[in-house]
Amino acid sequence: MTDVAERVTIAGAGPTGALLAILLRRRGYRVTVYDARPDPRRTPGESGRSINLALAARGINALRRVGIHDALRDAMVPMRARMIHDRDGGTTRQPYGRRPDEAIFAISRARLGRLLIDIARTAHGVEFEFEHRLVDADFAAGNAHIRDLRRNETIQVPMRPLIACDGAGSQMRRSLRDAGLIDAREEDLAHGYKELSIPAGSDGGYRLEREALHIWPRGGYMLIALPNDDGSFTATLFLPNRGDPGFDTLRGREAAADFLARNFPDALALMPDGVREFLEHPTGFLGTVHAAPWQHRGMTVLVGDSAHAIVPFHGQGMNCCLEDCLAFDACIDLHDDWEARFAAFYALRKENTEAIASMALENYLEMRERVADPGFQLQNALSRELERRHPGRFIPRYSMVMFHPEIPYRLAASRGLVQSRLLARLTAGAASLGQIDFDEARREVEAQLPPIDQALSSVMKL
């Protein structure tokens, strides 16, 4: 444990900043967290802005590591399958995994954030300064400029160090880029999102299957709905920003109502305020952040979305950020100075975060289009069957990402590519599992996929 007089500053009090603050306090550092928002424990969340979070094994692993997972149990709703809704109102259930414990969990972003802040402050003594916005950094002097929004004055905070957990729109990342200290770009997705809502029934019950992530795939766009613990669902419409249909062309009440009624009639019947919410809620931005490196000397480092924000289609954005916190904590033990720790953290996480960014983009096409395709459904069924027959070798890519935190993202991506090609060959010309040559499948699996334990021994792990 370090000298308690040594101070670490964090910019951003979201789940990443709050969890990292807890980990650092457990090591004895004095931690102050600055955040531009008012204290979220005392103010309501912004309506229409938050995509519900899907908590999976990587995030759960991080929360368990600091002993706060149990405090979230009542707020978590398990989702054990995708429920696909076709245009005629029919549904198809696609299990996420082969085993009953392979589920992801819907949780309110606001509730998770408030709980982490409360635990960090009350149980660990982390200091929070809300309504304090990071506005710039003087890297020559080693100071961050932070604006006290209540007093309308700027204070100087030494970066000894300052850990930037200030999200996809990170000011620290932009300051580093503008100073020529890192390369950084924001890769915008040509699609945005609108948050809608499906209220609970009159009896407080769920009006769709509770333990499922509901998807209305429509090719170029889609609607999803995640359950909340109060019987409601948070629905999110993903749509091109421009085009027909696009958010730019669906501006009036008549156009919005007609679009929702034609494409999602069964969902609209459950959303009494759907058209109003579509018109009034802001259109959310989607994109991927790429940066290299993530640090400057021993002054500052980017962690979480500030370094590698991704699109939400694999449900891994928050999980990846929480996993970052464990990786960062592990790097403290590797070196005695912050510059070396920051470099080790970057080396450990960069390839993995690039891998999940790519997989998240691929999953958008899968969710909005491929999940309704019979060929995809056959490959999905074969994937689960091969996992049953060859459990030490064949693990579906989705399962590797969502249910196996011991498998780094980059290994999941590389093995997933091999498996995807294998599934395509085995299902060519087949209409059912009964037409699959499982002897050929066994030979191919054994030739192309070394046992997962062997593969893990050759890559860097958390």
C-alpha positions in Angstrom: 0.0 0.0 0.0 1.3 3.4 -1.0 1.8 6.5 1.1 -1.6 7.9 1.8 -0.3 11.4 1.1 0.1 10.6 -2.6 -2.8 12.0 -4.6 -4.4 10.8 -7.8 -6.9 12.9 -9.8 -9.6 11.4 -12.0 -11.6 13.3 -14.5 -15.0 11.7 -14.9 -17.4 10.1 -12.4 -19.0 7.6 -14.6 -18.8 3.9 -13.9 -15.2 3.8 -15.1 -14.0 6.7 -13.0 -15.9 5.6 -9.9 -14.6 2.0 -10.1 -11.1 3.0 -10.7 -11.3 5.4 -7.8 -12.3 2.6 -5.5 -9.4 0.4 -6.7 -6.9 3.3 -6.2 -8.3 4.1 -2.7 -7.8 0.4 -1.8 -4.2 0.9 -2.6 -4.0 3.9 -0.2 -4.0 6.7 -2.7 -5.9 9.9 -2.0 -8.3 10.2 -4.9 -10.3 13.2 -6.1 -12.8 12.8 -8.9 -14.0 15.8 -10.9 -17.1 15.7 -13.0 -19.0 18.3 -15.0 -22.4 17.0 -14.0 -24.3 17.8 -10.9 -24.2 15.0 -8.3 -26.3 12.3 -10.1 -27.5 11.0 -6.7 -29.4 14.2 -6.2 -30.6 14.9 -9.8 -32.7 12.9 -12.2 -31.0 11.4 -15.3 -31.4 13.1 -18.7 -34.4 11.6 -20.5 -33.9 10.0 -23.8 -30.1 10.0 -23.7 -29.1 6.6 -22.3 -28.9 3.3 -24.0 -29.6 0.7 -21.3 -26.5 -1.2 -20.2 -25.9 -4.9 -20.7 -23.8 -6.2 -17.9 -21.9 -9.4 -18.9 -19.2 -11.5 -17.4 -16.3 -9.0 -17.9 -18.1 -6.3 -16.1 -19.5 -8.6 -13.4 -15.9 -9.9 -12.9 -14.7 -6.3 -12.2 -17.6 -5.5 -9.9 -17.0 -8.7 -7.9 -13.4 -7.9 -7.6 -14.3 -4.9 -5.5 -17.1 -6.6 -3.7 -20.0 -4.5 -5.0 -21.7 -7.0 -7.4 -24.1 -8.2 -4.7 -25.4 -4.7 -4.1 -26.6 -4.6 -7.7 -28.4 -7.9 -7.9 -31.9 -6.4 -7.3 -31.3 -3.9 -10.2 -30.2 -6.6 -12.7 -32.6 -8.4 -15.0 -31.2 -11.5 -16.7 -31.5 -11.8 -20.5 -31.0 -15.4 -21.6 -31.9 -15.0 -25.3 -32.6 -12.7 -28.2 -36.3 -12.5 -29.0 -36.6 -11.7 -32.7 -39.8 -10.0 -33.8 -40.7 -10.2 -37.5 -42.9 -7.8 -39.5 -46.0 -10.0 -39.1 -45.7 -10.1 -35.3 -44.2 -13.6 -35.1 -41.3 -14.2 -32.7 -38.3 -16.5 -32.7 -36.2 -17.1 -29.5 -32.4 -17.5 -30.0 -30.6 -18.5 -26.7 -27.4 -16.6 -26.0 -25.6 -19.6 -24.7 -25.8 -23.4 -24.3 -25.9 -23.3 -20.5 -28.6 -21.8 -18.2 -26.0 -19.6 -16.5 -25.0 -17.9 -19.8 -27.0 -14.8 -19.6 -26.4 -11.0 -19.8 -28.0 -8.6 -17.5 -29.9 -5.4 -18.2 -29.2 -2.6 -15.8 -30.0 1.1 -15.7 -26.9 3.2 -16.5 -28.1 5.9 -14.0 -28.7 3.4 -11.2 -25.3 1.7 -11.6 -23.6 5.1 -11.7 -25.2 6.4 -8.6 -24.4 3.2 -6.7 -20.8 3.2 -7.6 -20.4 6.9 -6.6 -22.1 6.3 -3.3 -19.9 3.3 -2.5 -16.8 5.1 -3.6 -17.6 8.0 -1.4 -19.1 6.5 1.7 -17.2 3.2 1.9 -13.8 4.2 0.5 -13.5 7.9 1.2 -13.1 9.0 -2.4 -13.6 12.8 -2.8 -16.0 14.0 -5.5 -16.2 17.5 -7.0 -19.3 17.8 -9.1 -20.0 20.7 -11.5 -16.2 20.9 -12.2 -15.5 20.5 -15.9 -12.1 19.7 -17.4 -11.5 22.4 -20.0 -7.8 22.1 -21.0 -4.4 21.0 -20.0 -1.0 22.7 -19.9 1.4 19.9 -20.5 4.5 22.1 -20.2 3.5 23.1 -16.7 1.9 19.8 -15.8 -1.5 21.3 -14.8 -5.1 20.6 -15.8 -7.5 23.5 -16.1 -10.8 22.7 -14.4 -13.8 25.0 -14.5 -15.8 25.3 -11.3 -19.2 25.8 -12.9 -20.9 26.9 -9.7 -18.4 29.7 -8.9 -17.6 30.4 -12.6 -13.8 30.2 -12.0 -11.0 28.1 -13.3 -8.7 26.2 -11.0 -5.3 24.6 -11.7 -5.0 20.9 -10.8 -1.5 19.2 -10.9 -1.4 16.2 -13.2 0.6 13.9 -10.7 -1.1 12.0 -12.3 -4.5 12.8 -13.8 -6.4 9.8 -15.1 -8.9 10.8 -17.8 -12.2 8.8 -17.6 -14.1 11.6 -19.3 -15.9 9.6 -21.9 -16.2 9.4 -25.6 -16.1 13.2 -26.0 -13.0 13.3 -23.8 -11.5 16.8 -23.4 -8.2 15.3 -22.3 -8.0 13.3 -25.4 -8.7 16.4 -27.5 -6.1 18.4 -25.6 -3.5 15.7 -26.1 -4.3 15.6 -29.8 -4.3 19.4 -30.3 -0.9 19.6 -28.6 0.4 17.0 -31.0 1.1 14.5 -28.3 -1.1 11.7 -29.6 -3.0 10.7 -32.7 -6.7 10.5 -32.2 -9.8 10.3 -34.4 -13.5 9.8 -34.0 -15.0 7.5 -36.6 -18.7 8.5 -36.8 -21.3 5.9 -37.6 -23.8 7.1 -40.2 -26.6 5.8 -37.8 -27.9 7.4 -34.7 -30.5 6.3 -32.0 -33.6 7.4 -30.3 -34.7 6.2 -26.9 -38.3 5.1 -26.5 -40.2 3.3 -23.7 -42.6 0.4 -23.2 -44.3 0.9 -19.8 -45.3 -1.8 -17.5 -48.8 -3.3 -17.7 -51.6 -2.0 -15.5 -50.7 -4.7 -13.0 -47.0 -3.7 -13.0 -46.1 -6.8 -15.0 -44.0 -7.1 -18.1 -45.8 -6.9 -21.5 -43.1 -8.8 -23.3 -41.0 -11.8 -22.3 -39.0 -10.5 -19.3 -35.7 -12.5 -19.7 -34.9 -11.6 -23.3 -33.4 -8.8 -25.3 -36.0 -8.0 -27.9 -35.0 -7.2 -31.5 -37.1 -6.0 -34.4 -34.5 -6.4 -37.3 -35.4 -4.5 -40.4 -32.3 -4.7 -42.6 -31.0 -1.2 -42.6 -32.3 -0.4 -39.2 -33.7 -2.0 -36.0 -35.5 -1.5 -32.8 -34.4 -3.2 -29.6 -35.9 -3.3 -26.1 -34.2 -4.2 -22.8 -36.1 -5.0 -19.6 -36.0 -2.9 -16.5 -36.6 -4.0 -12.9 -39.9 -2.2 -12.7 -41.8 -4.1 -15.4 -41.0 -1.6 -18.2 -38.6 -1.9 -21.1 -36.3 0.7 -22.5 -36.5 0.6 -26.3 -33.9 2.1 -28.6 -34.4 2.7 -32.3 -31.3 2.6 -34.5 -31.7 4.3 -37.8 -29.6 6.1 -40.5 -29.1 9.8 -39.7 -29.9 10.6 -43.3 -31.9 9.0 -46.0 -35.3 7.3 -46.5 -35.9 6.3 -43.9 -33.6 8.4 -41.8 -33.8 10.7 -38.8 -33.5 13.7 -41.1 -36.7 12.8 -43.1 -38.9 11.6 -40.2 -39.5 15.0 -38.6 -43.2 15.5 -38.4 -45.8 13.6 -36.3 -47.4 12.1 -39.3 -44.1 10.8 -40.8 -42.9 9.4 -37.5 -46.3 7.7 -36.7 -46.5 6.2 -40.2 -42.9 4.9 -40.0 -43.3 3.3 -36.6 -46.7 1.8 -37.5 -45.5 0.3 -40.7 -42.2 -1.2 -39.4 -42.9 -1.9 -35.7 -46.7 -2.2 -35.3 -46.6 -4.7 -32.4 -44.0 -2.6 -30.5 -45.9 0.7 -31.2 -49.0 -0.9 -29.7 -47.1 -1.2 -26.4 -45.7 2.4 -26.5 -48.5 4.9 -25.8 -46.0 7.8 -25.9 -43.9 6.3 -28.8 -44.5 9.0 -31.4 -44.1 11.9 -28.9 -40.9 10.4 -27.6 -39.6 10.0 -31.1 -40.2 13.6 -31.8 -39.0 15.0 -28.5 -36.1 12.9 -27.5 -32.7 13.9 -28.9 -31.0 11.8 -31.6 -28.0 10.1 -30.0 -24.6 10.0 -31.6 -22.8 6.7 -32.3 -19.1 6.3 -33.2 -15.8 4.7 -32.5 -12.8 6.4 -30.9 -9.2 5.5 -32.0 -6.2 6.9 -30.1 -2.5 6.2 -29.9 -0.9 6.3 -27.5 -3.2 6.8 -24.5 -0.7 8.6 -22.3 1.8 11.4 -22.0 4.8 10.8 -19.8 3.6 10.3 -16.2 1.1 13.1 -16.3 -2.0 11.7 -17.8 -3.6 8.6 -19.3 -6.8 7.9 -21.1 -8.9 5.0 -19.6 -12.3 3.6 -20.8 -14.3 5.4 -23.5 -11.9 8.4 -23.5 -9.4 6.0 -25.1 -11.5 3.6 -27.1 -15.3 4.3 -27.2 -17.2 1.8 -29.3 -20.7 1.4 -30.7 -23.1 -0.4 -28.4 -24.0 -3.4 -30.6 -22.1 -6.1 -28.8 -23.1 -4.9 -25.3 -19.5 -4.5 -24.4 -18.8 -0.8 -24.0 -19.2 -0.6 -20.3 -17.9 -4.1 -19.8 -14.7 -3.2 -21.6 -14.3 -0.1 -19.6 -14.7 -1.9 -16.3 -12.2 -4.5 -17.5 -9.8 -1.6 -18.2 -10.0 -0.7 -14.5 -8.7 -4.2 -13.5 -6.0 -4.0 -16.2 -4.9 -0.6 -14.9 -4.8 -1.8 -11.3 -2.7 -4.8 -12.3 -0.2 -2.5 -14.1 0.4 -0.6 -10.8 2.1 -3.7 -9.5 4.4 -4.0 -12.5 6.3 -0.7 -12.2 7.1 1.9 -9.6 6.5 5.0 -11.7 3.4 6.2 -13.5 4.9 6.6 -16.9 5.9 3.0 -17.0 2.5 1.9 -15.6 0.7 3.9 -18.3 2.8 2.4 -21.0 2.2 -1.1 -19.7 -1.6 -0.5 -19.5 -1.6 0.7 -23.2 0.4 -2.3 -24.3 -2.0 -4.7 -22.5 -5.2 -3.2 -23.7 -4.7 -1.5 -27.1 -5.1 -4.6 -29.4 -7.9 -5.9 -27.3 -9.9 -2.7 -27.5 -9.4 -2.5 -31.2 -10.7 -6.0 -31.5 -13.9 -5.4 -29.6 -14.4 -2.1 -31.6 -14.4 -4.1 -34.8 -16.6 -6.9 -33.4 -19.1 -4.3 -32.2 -19.5 -2.8 -35.6 -19.9 -6.3 -37.2 -22.6 -7.1 -34.6 -24.8 -4.3 -35.8 -25.2 -5.9 -39.2 -25.9 -9.2 -37.4 -28.6 -7.7 -35.2 -30.4 -5.6 -37.7 -30.3 -8.1 -40.6 -28.7 -11.6 -40.1 -30.6 -12.7 -37.0 -33.7 -13.1 -39.1 -31.9 -15.1 -41.9 -32.5 -19.0 -41.8 -28.9 -19.5 -42.8 -27.6 -17.5 -39.9 -30.0 -19.4 -37.6 -28.6 -22.7 -38.8 -25.0 -21.6 -38.2 -26.0 -20.4 -34.8 -27.5 -23.8 -33.9 -24.5 -25.6 -35.3 -22.2 -23.3 -33.3 -23.9 -24.4 -30.1 -23.8 -28.1 -31.1 -20.1 -27.9 -31.9 -19.5 -26.3 -28.5 -21.4 -29.2 -26.9 -19.3 -31.8 -28.8 -15.9 -30.0 -28.5 -16.1 -27.9 -25.4 -12.4 -27.4 -25.0 -11.9 -26.2 -28.6 -15.1 -24.6 -30.0 -16.6 -21.7 -28.1 -18.9 -19.4 -30.2 -17.4 -16.0 -30.6 -20.4 -14.3 -28.9 -19.9 -16.6 -25.9 -16.1 -15.9 -25.8 -16.8 -12.2 -25.6 -19.8 -12.2 -23.3 -19.2 -15.2 -20.9 -15.5 -15.8 -20.8 -13.6 -12.9 -19.3 -10.4 -15.0 -19.2 -10.3 -14.9 -23.1 -8.9 -11.6 -24.3 -10.9 -9.8 -27.0 -8.2 -10.2 -29.6 -8.1 -14.0 -29.1 -11.9 -14.1 -29.3 -11.7 -12.2 -32.6 -9.1 -14.4 -34.2 -10.7 -17.7 -33.2 -14.1 -16.3 -34.1 -12.9 -15.6 -37.7 -11.7 -19.2 -38.0 -15.0 -20.5 -36.6 -17.1 -18.3 -38.9 -15.4 -19.7 -42.0 -15.7 -23.2 -40.7 -19.5 -22.8 -40.0 -20.0 -21.3 -43.5 -18.3 -24.4 -45.1 -20.1 -26.9 -43.0 -23.6 -25.4 -43.6 -23.1 -24.8 -47.4 -26.1 -26.5 -49.0 -27.6 -27.7 -45.7 -31.0 -26.8 -44.4 -30.9 -28.5 -41.0 -28.4 -29.9 -38.4 -29.4 -33.4 -39.7 -27.6 -32.6 -42.9 -24.3 -31.6 -41.3 -21.3 -33.9 -41.7 -20.1 -34.1 -38.0 -17.2 -36.3 -38.8 -15.8 -33.6 -41.1 -16.7 -31.0 -38.5 -14.6 -32.9 -35.9 -11.6 -33.1 -38.2 -11.8 -29.4 -39.0 -12.3 -28.3 -35.4 -9.3 -30.4 -34.2 -7.1 -29.2 -37.1 -7.9 -25.5 -36.9 -8.8 -24.8 -33.2 -6.1 -25.7 -30.6 -7.5 -26.3 -27.1 -8.5 -22.9 -25.6 -6.1 -23.4 -22.6 -3.2 -23.8 -25.1 -4.3 -20.7 -27.0 -4.6 -18.7 -23.8 -1.0 -19.6 -22.7 0.3 -17.9 -25.8 -1.3 -14.5 -25.3 -1.1 -11.8 -22.7 -4.0 -12.0 -20.2 -5.3 -9.9 -17.4 
